[in-house]
Amino acid sequence: MRIETDVKLDFKDVLIRPKRSTLTSRNEVDIHRSFRFYHTASEWKGFPLIAANMDVTGTMNMARALGRHGALTALHKHYPEGALAEFFASADGAHAFYSLGTTEADVEKLAAVRKRAELHFLCIDVANGYSERFLDVVKRVRDENPKSVIMAGNVVTGDMTEALILAGADIVKIGIGPGSVCTTRRVTGVGYPQLSAIIECADAAHGLKGQVCADGGCTVPGDIAKAYGAGADFVMLGGMLAGHDECEGEIRYEEHDGERVPVAMGFYGMSSETAMKRYAGGVAKYRAAEGKTVETPYRGPVEGTMSEIMGGVRSMMTYIGATQLKEVPKRTTFVRVTAQTNDVFGKA
């Protein structure tokens, strides 16, 4: 057993310090980025935001809506093979990740869809990215899909970020336990403060010409701005995109003045009891649920939320004088706003 005493920070622990700027308007900044991916040498340009591959938010309708803003969606893996093949054969498929796990059935389904449609982006997604089996699957998927951009995770340390990139991932997904409907930290005691995880993993990935995607922990547009400032190339959102028309959650209605009005939508983690009952018949005896089920307010079309997010990022850039989104990490200075402690036991 050992204890690390270095300070580790979350989004709530910092603010971005403003800097002098010659910018006069939010219209002068560019929130899009261009990437060349390490393993494929392919290029992509857009707003580097990704809807999470949860079955409520990672939907085809979400991909269509976010694609209009240059953003991406990681489709959930529970769509049938035929529906996925049809979607990825359409123009909308260019704005989405095909998601899979690590079972043989997942890999076989991927191969079947790939025969019927070109897959530009793949997302290999597990809760615990530290197993040798996960690395083996990443290597296999890379060998069988040499032209696809692969995102893989989740991890929170530089060593595994490097290992995944060397195994075949172009983008490494960062985050264990920060999500609003994830209970991994509470159930297992395992995790890592998200801001520090992004900073450390981005440093490791960029040294190998890879990218990172900050997955989880953003609850307001300012958190997304902080993630970019910490070095995240992409930011993945679940809860912030829940509750919209493009989602597939169960809607709760109430009567108002004789009219049936939507007021809330169900949202749950993919390791929750709700998800496991839906897709696996229940929680296996050898494991515990690591997610919860909540209701989020009904928020109509996602267009309004995307405008708020993109506006917040633009405004942040004017505060620090960054004309291009890629400049943000170089112009970001974080100010710690939480109390520092004298020792690991939390004495002030």
N, C-alpha and C positions, 0 to 999 in steps of 0.2 A: 504493500500500500504506500502511496505517496500523495502529497498534497501540493498542487501548483498554487503559488501565491501571486502570480502575475494578475493584474487587473483585467477582467474580461467584461465587455460592455454590450448592452442591448440598445435598441433604438431609443428607448425612453431615457437612457442615461446621458444623451448628448443633444446638442443643437449645433447647427452649422453657423459659423461666424461670418457675418457679412463682410464684403471687401469693396474697396473703391472700384467703380466701373464707369466706362464711357457709354454703356448701353442706355438708351432712352425709352425703349419700349419692349414689351414681351414679344412683339412681332419680329424683333431682330435676332432671336435665338432659334436654333435648329435642334429639335428634340429627337431627330432621327440619327441612327448610327449605321455605318457600313462595317461589315465583318467579312473577313476571309477565313474560312475554317481550316484548321490544321490538317486533318486527315483527308479532306476531299478537295481542298483548294477552291471550293465553290464560294460564291459571294452572295451576301444577302444585305438588303438595306431596308430599314423600317424603324418603327418605334419599338424598342426592345422590351416589350411587356408581354407576358404569357399568362393566359387563363389556365388555372391548375387542372390537371387531369382527374378531377373528382367528378362523379357522375352527375352532380347538380350543375357544375360550372363548365366542365370540359365537354361542351355539346357542339354539334354541328351548327346550330343557330348562333352560338356564341362565336364560333370561328368566322362565320359570315359577317357578323357585326363588327368584330374586332379587326377583321381584315380590311375593312373600309378605312381604318385609322393606321394601317400599316403594322398592326400588332398581330400576335400569334395566339393560338389556342392549342393546348395539349388535350386531344380528345381522350375521354375515358376509354378503358380497354374492354368495356362490356357491350359495345355495339356488335351486332352480328357481322359475320364476314362479308356478306353481300352488301350490306349498307356501307361498310367501310370502303370496299372496293369501288362502289359507285361514287362515293363522296370524293375519294382521292383521285379518281379519274376526271373530276370536274375542276374548273378553275379555282374553286374555293379550297381545294386540297393543298394548294401552294401556301396557304396561311395556317397550316395545322401540323402538329406532331402526331404520328401514329404511336400510341402508347402500348407497352407490353411489360409483363413481369418476367420471371426467370424460369417458369415451368416449361417442360417440353411442349405442352399444349400451346403456350404463348408463342413459342418460337415457330411451331408448325403453322399456327394461324397467320403469323406475319408472312411466312413464305407463301401461303396461299393467296393472301391479299396482294403481295408483291407481284405475283404472276399476272394480276388483272389491272394493276395500276402502278404508276411511278410514285415512290414514297420519298419526298425530299427530306423530311425530318422524322427522326425516330426518338422516342423517349423511353428508356429502360428504367423503370421505376420500382424501387423497393424502399421499405422503411429503414432498413439497416444495410448500408452499402459497404460494410466492413468485412463481408464474408468472401472467401476465396471463390466460392461458387459464383458470386456476382461478377467478379473479375473475369471468370471463365466465360460467362454468358456475354459480357461486353466484347470480349475478344472474338467469340463466335459470330455475334451479330455484325461486328465490323468486317470480318472475313467474308460473310455472306452478303453484305450490303456496302460494298466499297464506295458507292457514290452518294450514300445518304449521310446527312449530318446527324450525329448521334449525341443526344443528351442523356446523361446517366447520373443516378444518385439514389439516396441522399447520403452525404457525408458532411463533416464539419471541421476536418483537419487537413493541413497542407499535404501530409504524406499520402493520404488516400486520394486527394485531388490529383496529385502527380501520378499515382498508380493508375487511376482511371483514364487519364489522358494517354498515358503510355499504352494502355490496353486497347484503346481505340475510340474513346469518347472525345468529341470536340468541345462539348459544354458539360460541366459538372454541376449538378444540382446541390445546393448548399442549404442545410437546415435539418436539425433533428429536434422536434418538439416545440417549435415556436408558433405553429399554426393555431388559429382561434378555436378550432374544434379538435385539436390534437391533445391527448392527455399522456403522451409518452413520458414526459418529465415527471409528472405526478405518479404514474403507475410504476415506472421503472427506475426513476432517479437518474436517468441518463439524458444528456443534452449538452448544449454549448450556447452561450449568449450569441444571438444572431449577428449583431454588428461586428463583433470580434471574429466570428467565424467567416464572415464575408471578407474582411480585411486580410486575414491570414490565408484563406483559400484562393482569393484573387491573386495575391502575390505569388503563390505557388503555381497557379495555372498560367498566368501571364509569362512566367519564366520559361514555360514550355510552348508558348504560342497558342494556348487554349483559352477558353472562356469559362465564366461561372454564371450560374443563375441563382439568385437569392430566392429561396423558396420558403415563404412563411414569415409571420411576424408583423407584416404591414397592416395597420388598421386605419391609417389616414394617409393622404397624399404626401405629407411631410416625411413619413417613414420610407416611402418609395424614393424620395429625393435623397434621404440619408443613405439608402442602399446603393444608389448610383455613386454618391460621394465616397462610399467605402470601397468602391472598385467593382461592384457588380456590373456585369455586361448586360444581363437580362434580369428582370424581376418577375417572379411568378406570384399570382394572386388567387386566393380562393374566396375567403369571406368577403373581401371588398367587392367582388363581382357576383356574390350570391344575392338572391331576392329579385332578380330581373326577369323580364319577359323571355330572354334567351336561355334561361336556366330550365332545368327539368325537375325541380323540386316540387313537392306537394304543396299546393296553395291552400291557405285557410281563408275562408270568406266570412264576412259578417254582414248583417242587414243594417243598412243606413237609409232612412227615409223610404223604406220599402224597396230599396235596391240592393242587390247582392254585390258587395264590394270586396276585392282582394285586399287583405291587410297584412298577411305574413306568408312566408314560404319556409319549408323545412330545409335544413342544411346539416350535414353530418360528415364526420371524418371517415375516410375509407378503411380505417381499422376499428371503427365503432361497431357496437353490437347491431345497430341498424343495418349497416353495410354488410356485415358478415351473415346476418340472417337472410338478406336479400340475395346474396351471391354464393354463399357457402353453406346455407342451411342452419347457421348458428355459429356461436363461438366454440372453437375446438376445446376439448378438455385440457389440453396441454398449454393453453395460452390464455391471456387476459385481453379484453378489449382495450385499445389504446386511442380511442376517439370518443367523442360525445355527439349527441344529437341536440340541435337547438332550432329555434325559429328566428329568422331574420326578417325585418320589415320588408314588405313588398315595395319595390322601388321603380316599377315600370321599365321602360327600355333602358338598356345599358349605355345608350348614347350620353345621357346626362352624367353618369359616373365617369365615363371616359373623358368627357370635357373637363370635369373637375380635376381628374388625375393629371391630364396633360397640361392644364392651366397651372396646377401647382408646381410641376416640374419646370415649366417655362419661367414662372415667377422666381423659383429658387435660383435659376441660372442668372437672372438679372441681378439678384442680390449679391452674387459672387463674381459677376463679370465674365461668365462663360458663354461664348457665342455658340459653341458646339457641345453636344452632350458628351462627347468623348473627352472634353477638357475638364469636366466636372471633378473627377478625382484629384487632378493636379491643382485645382483651385479650392479644394475643400479643406477647411480647418475645423475640426470638431472641438467644441467646448463642452467639457464634462459638467453636468448640472446636478448629478446625484452626489451625495456625501461620500467622501473617501473614508476608508476604514484603516485602522492602525494594524489590524491583524486579520487572519482568516476567520476568526470567530465573530467578527462584525462589531467590535467596539469602536465607537466614534472617537 
